[in-house]
């Protein structure tokens, strides 16, 4: 079982990035898939969730409207489209898959937004 994130990088304020999370060893449609982020010195926080089956999505207030989470069942991948990026969005972004009692994390991808 593995989750691998990609797509992070350096972008200027107002720019966009799309993060990808590739799942292997399980079918992500059967899991709640989440994106978390952790800025240096801060706790890891939930950014967005796409619920089992993909019909329900939830977002942290500060990213509402700017970020979109979606999945591609055929590719067994989940994405986080991030628009209008701000300096405070800079963090390591992690993908997580969860259905009790199983929980899987990726290794993270760094997003840095410069002013």
C-alpha positions, 0 to 999 in steps of 0.5 A: 500500500502506498500513496505518492504525492507530486506537483509541489514546487515554488510559485509566486503569490497569486499563482496556481499549483496542482498536487497529485496523489497516486494510490497503489495497493488499494482503491481510493474510491473506497476511502476518505481521501484527504489533503493535509499540510504542515508548515514549519513549526506548526501542527499538521492541519486538514485542508480538504477531504473527498469522501468515500465515493467522491460525492461529498467534499469539505474544505478548511475555511481559508482555502474554500473557493481557492482549492478544489479536491477531486479524484480520477477513479480510473487512474486511482488518483486524487488531486488538489488544485490550488489557485490564488496561492498565498504565502501562508499556504506554504507547507508540506502537503500530505495525502491521506487515505482512511477507512477504519481501521486503515489509514495511509499517508504519503511522504509529502510534497513541498509547496512554497509561495513567494511574495 
